[in-house]
């Protein structure tokens, strides 16, 4: 989260934090900032994914977890391809696709979890 905070800041402190991780290559710093910014939500998404998967597995509903994983994989591939074809850089495309896939998977898992409770 410290890196996410540093990336979101445009002052010298934020740049210094980023440089401490990757060095002084200004072109690289400029290239990774959008990727780091997009990926700041990933830890939250992984936590939601793991918790929801755990609930479903404890109920013996592994088929729902597998279904959500397949849907997420499809979204990852489609969004990656579309983003690259739209002219985005590879790392940025992958970051956006990963966030979209995680979001879809978490929504699918929550939907599957709620479907049994009704």
Number of C-alpha atoms within 10 A of each C-alpha: 9 11 16 18 13 20 24 16 12 9 10 10 12 17 20 14 17 21 15 9 10 12 12 13 10 11 8 12 17 11 14 16 18 16 19 20 17 18 18 19 15 15 11 11 18 15 12 19 21 14 14 21 23 15 16 20 14 10 10 10 16 15 12 18 22 13 15 25 19 13 15 22 17 13 21 22 15 13 19 24 16 13 18 15 11 10 9 14 13 14 16 22 21 22 21 20 24 22 20 17 25 26 20 19 27 25 16 21 26 18 13 19 19 10 9 9 6 5
